[in-house]
Amino acid sequence: MEDFEPRIIGFLCNWCSYAGADLAGTSRLKMPPNLVPIKVMCSSRVDPEMVTDAFLRGADGVLIAGCHPGDCHYDKGNYYARRRFAVLKKVVESLGLEADRLRLSWISASEGARFQQVVEEFTEKIRKMGPNPTGKETLL
């Protein structure tokens, strides 16, 4: 368990969070390499099946990141994402996982440092939880 490095899937909104990740990278901010970013057009487009599939394939954590409420490029997308997230937490628990393995964060395009902070905090939290007990070694 000492050498455990979590595998985290990040569903990042194209307009804000993905751009925030890009800013963190171009600013050369140091981050753990554990996050695999997946660009989605809006945080509301993250289907619950995508999240459960990630966990069932071995992801140790899933991050959903989108625009701040009120700043969504699709008007109310992040409000839909927030409602779906509340239900997804219960689904994750029904899989036998801790609900904290799923995280929702609002990160704008100008918040590279915030993106770095979220990734560092989430990676450390997942590292303390240990590996996904239900996942298979098929991801990544």
Residue, then its C-alpha position, 0 to 999 in steps of 0.5 A: m500500500e506504500d507504493f499505491e498511486p491512485r488513478i483518477i479520471g477527471f471529466l472537465c468542462n471544455w469552457c472552464s475547467y479544461a482551460g483551467a487545467d491548461l492554464a495550470g500546465t502552461s504556468r508550470l504548476k506542480m501537480p501529481p500526475n494521477l489525473v487522466p483528463i477527459k474533456v466534455m462540453c459541459s459538466s452536465r454532459v457527464d452521464p452517470e454511466m460514465v462515472t460508474d463505468a470508470f469505477l468498475r474499470g478500476a478508477d480509484g477516484v472520479l473528479i467532475a469539474g465545471c464552470h462556476p454556477g451562473d457562468c455556464h456557457y450552456d446557461k444552466g448546465n452546471y445546475y443540472a450537474r450538481r443535481r445529478f452529482a447528489v444522486l451519483k454519490k448514492v450510486v457510488e455508495s451502492l457499488g460498495l465505495e466511499a462517496d468521497r471517491l467522487r468529487l464535484s468542483w467548480i473551476s474557471a478558465s482563469e483558476g489554474a492555481r485552483f485546479q492544481q489545489v483541487v487535484e492535489e487535495f483529491t489525489e491525497k484523499i484518494r491515496k489515504m483511502g487506498p485502492n478501489p476495492t471493486g475495480k478491475e485492472t483494465l483502466l489506463 
